[in-house]
Structures are given as structure tokens and as C-alpha cells.
Amino acid sequence: MSVDVDATHATRGLLHVTSTSRYAGPLTLEYPRWIPGEHIRPGRSLTWRLVITAGTYRLRWERDLVDLYAIHVDVPPGTPALDVDFDFLGAALGDTVRRA
């Protein structure tokens, strides 16, 4: 698995992330409800523009009907690479740092 993060606009609170891995079959991806060490109040960050592709095919994903932090996608057999591409909108760099 590889993860590429473009932090060019981190000071404005925007990260562009691409994750590439090999996978086939039903897949559940989950967004963390709380990240240890983070002291940001809930609701101040979100994932935006989620695109999942298998090779040149864009895959359809669905949000879980019970757990809104989970999404489901079926990855076709023989997929050479699974790419998960999204933007993370969060607090601007330094917003969550406590200043003395």
C-alpha cells in the first residue's frame, strides 16, 4: 500500500490524499470517529470528493446505513490497483496547536 499526501494547501486546511493498494472483493473503509492525540472538536473536519477507481474504472461506493463513518465498495477480481482519492478539509495548520 502506498499513500501520497499533497499538503500544498495545508495552511488553508486542505489535504489531497491518494492511496494505492492491491485488493479484490467486498471492502469496507472507515473514517475514524476520534484520532488519539487530536484535540479538535467533532465536526471541524471532513472528507470531501471521494473517488475510488480500479484501473481505469470508477467504482460505485455506498455509505453504510447504520454506521455513517463506514463506506462499502465491491472491488472486481483481477484489479491491478485500487486507488482511493479524496480531499480532507480540516483545520488550517496551527489551528489546533495550543499556544503558551
Summary of the structure (lengths in Angstrom):
residues: 100
radius of gyration: 15.4
end to end distance: 38.8
largest distance: 53.9
contacts: 215
relative contact order: 0.34
helix: 3%
strand: 48%
